[in-house]
Amino acid sequence: MVNQNDKNQNNKSVAEGIKNTAGSAFETAHNALETTEDMAMKTVDAAKNSTKNLTDNMKKQSR
């Protein structure tokens, strides 16, 4: 038969396991958001550079 101390230890172990799993899940989600943000900013920068290059090229051609 399982005594109270063993039950408490098992409950504590289960709670720690849940806590660790949740922490890992949040860390994974956070990293995914950072990656998405980085990709979005690079896309914006690329669009800005493309627009600038196109505008500069059009100015050169109209001279």
Secondary structure, 3 states (H helix, E strand, C coil): CCCHHHHHHHHHHHHHHHHHHHHHHHHHHHHHHHHHHHHHHHHHHHHHHHHHHHHHHHHHHCC
